[in-house]
Amino acid sequence: MSFIPRSILRTIGKFQQTLDPDAETKVIEEFRASRRQTISSIRFLLILIVVPLLINQLSRNFVITPLVEKFWNPQESDVFINSSQEEKALAELKRFEQGLYFEARIGKIPALSSEVLQKKLKEKAIAISEENKIESINAVTNIFADILTAITLIILILTGKQQLSILRSFAGDITYSLSDSAKAFLIILSTDIFVGFHSPYGWEIILGSTLKHYGLPENKSLISLFIATVPVIMDTIFKYWIFRYLNRSSPSAVATYRNMNE
């Protein structure tokens, strides 16, 4: 980082390279180094993605799920792991009962006696309990599988610090080699997705899916607090990054961003 914009330094560096008598040899060497950097970065990136996912699926299907199903008590009357799951199950059973009454009223099905109604409700309740039991087992499995995946990812990062440094350099080169309009487009796209006007709806879906994934009860207050604080913090970080770093390295991209944003 310097007081002179990075784009001007790159232009001066390219002009000096053209005057160098050994420019052709250096270009070939730089190309070979760039190719090695690209291959190494892509290989390490694939390892960071494929290996944790593979560990997640193998541990989930062959280790964690069989153990959870083995130690899960099938005779336990309480099949729900949180209050939200129980409320949804009761609401589903109530809708099913109301649907039977409605179909009987319009003549779609014959009138139900008390015994037949109780039998159908019992069958539906058993089916709902089985579905919630599977959902509960999956939630517990997700917790242990994701912990194992996170540990695997941390080990890969700690053991591959050199490859990680090459990957970061490769990502930085790609980012700064983009045109000013492309940089401005990516910044606007990122800010609109995460901190834009419509971002709260996306955050609600993400948080709700995450809570369901781990079998946690839906907490509207927690979700509202998260949406009210985290996007604001992210917006501040975006603005600070634009002012502190991008404004020095690529001022023309910042000007393009401001013009596009207006």
C-alpha positions in Angstrom: 0.0 0.0 0.0 1.4 3.4 -0.9 0.3 7.0 -1.6 0.6 6.5 -5.3 -2.4 4.5 -6.8 -1.6 0.9 -7.7 -2.8 1.4 -11.3 -0.2 4.1 -11.9 2.5 1.9 -10.5 1.5 -1.0 -12.7 1.6 1.3 -15.8 5.1 2.5 -14.9 6.2 -1.1 -14.2 4.9 -2.3 -17.6 6.7 0.7 -19.4 10.0 -0.3 -17.7 9.6 -3.9 -18.7 9.2 -2.9 -22.4 12.6 -1.1 -22.2 14.4 -4.1 -20.6 16.5 -6.1 -23.1 15.7 -9.3 -21.3 11.9 -8.5 -21.3 11.0 -11.6 -23.4 12.8 -14.0 -21.1 11.2 -12.4 -18.0 7.8 -12.5 -19.6 8.2 -16.3 -20.2 9.4 -16.8 -16.6 6.5 -14.8 -15.3 4.1 -16.7 -17.4 5.4 -20.0 -16.0 5.3 -18.7 -12.5 1.8 -17.5 -13.0 0.7 -20.9 -14.4 2.3 -22.7 -11.4 0.5 -20.3 -9.1 -2.8 -20.8 -10.9 -2.5 -24.6 -10.8 -1.5 -24.6 -7.2 -4.3 -22.3 -6.2 -7.0 -24.2 -8.0 -5.8 -27.5 -6.6 -5.7 -26.2 -3.0 -9.1 -24.6 -3.5 -10.6 -27.9 -4.7 -9.0 -29.6 -1.7 -10.6 -27.1 0.7 -14.0 -27.7 -0.9 -14.0 -31.4 -1.8 -12.3 -33.0 1.3 -14.5 -31.4 4.0 -17.6 -32.2 2.0 -16.4 -35.8 1.5 -15.7 -36.1 5.2 -19.1 -34.7 6.0 -21.0 -37.2 3.8 -18.9 -40.2 4.8 -19.1 -39.5 8.5 -22.8 -38.7 8.3 -23.8 -41.8 6.4 -21.5 -44.5 7.8 -20.6 -43.3 11.3 -22.8 -40.6 12.9 -26.2 -41.5 11.6 -26.0 -45.2 12.6 -24.7 -44.3 16.1 -27.5 -41.7 16.6 -30.2 -44.1 15.4 -28.8 -46.8 17.7 -28.8 -44.7 20.8 -32.1 -42.9 20.0 -34.9 -44.3 22.2 -37.7 -45.4 19.9 -40.1 -45.8 22.8 -39.6 -42.3 24.1 -43.0 -40.4 24.1 -41.4 -37.0 23.5 -40.1 -37.1 19.9 -39.6 -33.4 19.7 -36.3 -31.7 20.4 -37.7 -28.1 20.5 -40.9 -26.3 21.0 -41.1 -25.0 17.5 -41.1 -28.6 16.1 -43.9 -29.6 18.5 -46.0 -26.5 17.5 -45.7 -27.3 13.8 -46.6 -31.0 14.4 -49.7 -30.0 16.4 -50.7 -27.4 13.8 -50.3 -30.1 11.0 -52.5 -32.6 13.0 -55.1 -29.9 13.5 -55.2 -29.0 9.8 -55.6 -32.7 9.0 -58.6 -33.0 11.3 -60.2 -29.8 9.9 -59.6 -31.1 6.4 -61.5 -34.3 7.2 -64.4 -32.4 8.6 -64.4 -30.1 5.5 -64.3 -33.1 3.1 -67.2 -34.8 5.0 -69.2 -31.5 4.9 -69.0 -31.1 1.1 -69.7 -34.8 0.6 -66.3 -35.7 -0.8 -66.0 -38.5 1.8 -68.7 -40.2 3.8 -69.6 -38.9 7.2 -67.0 -40.1 9.8 -68.0 -41.8 13.0 -66.1 -41.0 16.2 -64.2 -44.3 16.0 -63.2 -43.8 12.4 -62.1 -40.2 13.1 -60.0 -41.2 16.0 -58.4 -44.0 14.0 -57.5 -41.6 11.2 -56.1 -39.1 13.6 -54.1 -41.7 15.4 -52.6 -42.9 12.1 -51.8 -39.3 11.1 -50.2 -38.6 14.6 -48.0 -41.6 14.2 -46.9 -40.6 10.8 -46.1 -37.0 12.0 -44.2 -38.4 15.0 -42.1 -40.6 12.7 -41.3 -37.6 10.4 -40.3 -35.5 13.4 -38.2 -38.3 14.8 -36.3 -38.5 11.5 -36.0 -34.7 11.5 -34.6 -34.8 15.1 -32.1 -37.5 14.2 -31.0 -35.5 11.2 -30.5 -32.4 13.4 -28.3 -34.2 15.8 -26.4 -35.8 13.0 -25.9 -32.4 11.4 -24.3 -31.0 14.5 -21.7 -33.7 14.8 -21.0 -33.9 11.1 -20.6 -30.2 10.7 -18.2 -30.1 13.7 -16.1 -32.8 12.1 -16.2 -30.9 8.8 -15.0 -27.7 10.5 -12.2 -29.5 12.2 -11.1 -31.0 8.9 -11.2 -27.6 7.3 -9.1 -26.0 10.1 -6.5 -28.8 9.8 -6.2 -28.3 6.1 -5.7 -24.6 6.5 -3.1 -25.0 9.3 -1.2 -27.6 7.4 -1.4 -25.7 4.1 -0.3 -22.2 5.1 2.0 -21.9 2.1 -0.7 -23.0 -0.4 -3.2 -20.7 1.4 -0.8 -17.8 0.9 -0.5 -18.6 -2.8 -4.3 -18.8 -3.0 -4.7 -15.4 -1.4 -2.1 -13.9 -3.7 -3.9 -15.5 -6.7 -7.3 -14.1 -5.5 -5.8 -10.7 -5.0 -4.3 -10.7 -8.5 -7.6 -11.6 -10.0 -9.5 -9.0 -8.0 -7.1 -6.1 -8.9 -6.9 -7.2 -12.6 -10.6 -6.6 -13.1 -11.7 -3.6 -14.9 -13.1 -0.6 -12.9 -16.7 -1.3 -14.0 -16.4 -5.0 -13.0 -15.0 -4.0 -9.6 -17.9 -1.5 -9.1 -20.4 -4.1 -10.3 -19.2 -6.7 -7.8 -19.1 -4.2 -4.9 -22.7 -3.1 -5.6 -23.9 -6.7 -6.1 -22.3 -7.7 -2.8 -23.6 -4.8 -0.8 -27.1 -5.1 -2.2 -27.2 -8.8 -1.4 -25.9 -8.6 2.2 -26.8 -5.1 3.4 -29.2 -3.8 0.8 -32.9 -2.9 1.1 -34.1 -6.5 0.4 -31.4 -8.2 2.4 -33.5 -8.8 5.6 -35.7 -11.3 3.7 -32.6 -13.3 2.7 -31.2 -13.2 6.2 -34.5 -14.5 7.6 -34.4 -17.4 5.2 -30.7 -18.2 6.0 -31.1 -18.0 9.8 -34.4 -19.9 9.7 -32.8 -22.7 7.7 -29.7 -22.7 9.9 -31.8 -23.1 13.1 -33.8 -25.9 11.5 -30.6 -27.6 10.3 -29.3 -27.8 13.8 -32.7 -28.5 15.4 -32.9 -25.2 17.3 -36.2 -23.5 18.0 -37.1 -20.5 15.9 -36.4 -17.3 17.8 -37.9 -14.3 16.2 -36.3 -11.9 18.6 -32.8 -13.3 17.9 -33.4 -13.2 14.2 -34.6 -9.5 14.4 -31.6 -8.6 16.6 -29.2 -10.2 14.1 -30.8 -8.4 11.1 -30.7 -5.1 13.0 -27.0 -5.4 13.9 -25.0 -7.6 11.6 -25.9 -6.0 8.2 -25.1 -2.6 9.7 -21.7 -3.8 10.8 -21.0 -5.3 7.4 -22.1 -2.1 5.7 -19.6 -0.2 7.9 -16.8 -2.7 7.0 -17.6 -2.4 3.3 -17.4 1.4 3.5 -14.2 1.4 5.5 -12.6 -1.0 3.0 -13.6 1.2 0.1 -12.3 4.3 1.8 -9.2 2.8 3.3 -7.9 0.4 0.7 -9.7 0.5 -2.6 -9.6 4.3 -2.7 -5.8 4.1 -2.7 -5.2 1.0 -4.9 -7.9 1.8 -7.5 -9.4 5.3 -7.2 -11.0 5.1 -10.7 -12.9 2.0 -9.5 -14.2 4.0 -6.6 -15.3 6.8 -8.9 -17.1 4.3 -11.1 -18.7 2.7 -8.1 -20.1 6.1 -6.9 -21.4 7.0 -10.4 -23.1 3.6 -10.7 -24.5 3.8 -7.2 -26.0 7.2 -7.9 
